[in-house]
Amino acid sequence: MGNAENAEEMHRLFDKTAKIYDQSGVEFFGPIGRRLVEFSELSAGHSVLDIGCGRGAALFPAAEAVGADGEVIGIDISEEMVKYAAEGAQERELGQVDVSVMSGQAPDFPVGRFDAVIGSCSLFIWTNGPDDVRPYRELLRPGGRFATAAPSFFSTLRGKWALFPEIVNELLMPYMLQSLKQSGAYDSQFANAGSNWLATPESIEKTLTGAGFVDVVVQEEELPVVVESGQQWVDFTYTTGMRGMWERIEEKERQEVMGEVSRRLDSLKDENGVITTPVPIVYVRAQAPKV
Ligand SMILES: C[S@@+](CC[C@H](N)C(=O)[O-])C[C@H]1O[C@@H](n2cnc3c(N)ncnc32)[C@H](O)[C@@H]1O
């Protein structure tokens, strides 16, 4: 499957998911977006581009960080995501936010336009190497900041999918791999983790310096994802990009797998009646050279 088809697959998946995306009550994209903004070290008055902004998990914290004198432009391939992000900005009275439909693979802005380019749980979907990352450096002024966050791929090399709790990893991995192969959407990025530029801190550093960035910082942190039941975890995954995996499983088998996942996770309830599953998230930042 080629790049254009992958983008179309993503477009359809996220358009369809937008209404319930990140609305399950489980804290996931919000804390990652807030942490990414903190990690990006944005300053008041900065001009920021948020690529693959979704419903605004990083967009809104970035707008708070740059203040009313700054600006944050969000772009996303999904019209539906952009619609919800625009509504969210209006509700929060963030006049410094502007969102539009645009591909993150071909951002159409003048060279040197931004102080910072960020992307939370988005860029990793379509970036494969220096050539895909270089356009973001070109959008930055000299010394500008690039920062991104993603579920960590470091564990994928050990056969552990970052988002799957250990207790269901082996059960779900074959379905994830089957889905990746069928969609082709995540081809080299996910199904072939060893050649993924996010596979190790060293490959990240090499890719970013290859794209002309300097001062690369890579940090893996665990995000504790807390759910009240196994069923809530299943429902949560359905409101994210993992919906693609579920939808590729035939209905009867899907119900059985969901039931088994839910039962296994319920066995992890602590004395407060909640289940905590740590998800490794990788935060990456780098700078455009000063001259
Ligand atoms: C997992 S969501 C993350 C959204 C948001 N940044 C957040 O943290 O909640 C990935 C987002 O990337 C967008 N996306 C996928 N492929 C894209 C592309 N080629 N260009 C721009 N956006 C894209 C999707 O529509 C979706 O909103």
The ligand as an SDF file (V2000), in Angstrom:
LIG
                    3D

 27 29  0  0  0  0  0  0  0  0999 V2000
   -3.6800    9.2500   17.7680 C   0  0  0  0  0  0  0  0  0  0  0  0
   -4.3490   10.7320   17.1150 S   0  0  0  0  0  0  0  0  0  0  0  0
   -3.5500   11.9990   18.1180 C   0  0  0  0  0  0  0  0  0  0  0  0
   -4.3290   13.2910   18.1120 C   0  0  0  0  0  0  0  0  0  0  0  0
   -3.8630   14.3430   19.1020 C   0  0  0  0  0  0  0  0  0  0  0  0
   -2.5570   14.8850   18.7490 N   0  0  0  0  0  0  0  0  0  0  0  0
   -3.8710   13.7870   20.5020 C   0  0  0  0  0  0  0  0  0  0  0  0
   -2.7960   13.6670   21.0920 O   0  0  0  0  0  0  0  0  0  0  0  0
   -4.9530   13.4650   20.9800 O   0  0  0  0  0  0  0  0  0  0  0  0
   -3.5370   10.8930   15.5460 C   0  0  0  0  0  0  0  0  0  0  0  0
   -4.0380   12.0700   14.7410 C   0  0  0  0  0  0  0  0  0  0  0  0
   -3.2310   12.2030   13.5790 O   0  0  0  0  0  0  0  0  0  0  0  0
   -4.0780   12.5010   12.4930 C   0  0  0  0  0  0  0  0  0  0  0  0
   -3.3990   12.0750   11.2470 N   0  0  0  0  0  0  0  0  0  0  0  0
   -3.1860   10.8110   10.7980 C   0  0  0  0  0  0  0  0  0  0  0  0
   -2.5070   10.8410    9.6400 N   0  0  0  0  0  0  0  0  0  0  0  0
   -2.2950   12.1590    9.3620 C   0  0  0  0  0  0  0  0  0  0  0  0
   -1.6210   12.8560    8.3160 C   0  0  0  0  0  0  0  0  0  0  0  0
   -1.0330   12.2190    7.3000 N   0  0  0  0  0  0  0  0  0  0  0  0
   -1.6040   14.2080    8.3650 N   0  0  0  0  0  0  0  0  0  0  0  0
   -2.1780   14.8960    9.3820 C   0  0  0  0  0  0  0  0  0  0  0  0
   -2.8220   14.2900   10.4070 N   0  0  0  0  0  0  0  0  0  0  0  0
   -2.8650   12.9450   10.4020 C   0  0  0  0  0  0  0  0  0  0  0  0
   -5.3650   11.7470   12.7750 C   0  0  0  0  0  0  0  0  0  0  0  0
   -6.4590   12.2480   12.0520 O   0  0  0  0  0  0  0  0  0  0  0  0
   -5.4710   11.9190   14.2870 C   0  0  0  0  0  0  0  0  0  0  0  0
   -6.2060   13.0620   14.6370 O   0  0  0  0  0  0  0  0  0  0  0  0
  1  2  1  0
  2  3  1  0
  2 10  1  0
  3  4  1  0
  4  5  1  0
  5  6  1  0
  5  7  1  0
  7  8  2  0
  7  9  1  0
 10 11  1  0
 11 12  1  0
 11 26  1  0
 12 13  1  0
 13 14  1  0
 13 24  1  0
 14 15  1  0
 14 23  1  0
 15 16  2  0
 16 17  1  0
 17 18  1  0
 17 23  2  0
 18 19  1  0
 18 20  2  0
 20 21  1  0
 21 22  2  0
 22 23  1  0
 24 25  1  0
 24 26  1  0
 26 27  1  0
M  CHG  2   2   1   9  -1
M  END
$$$$
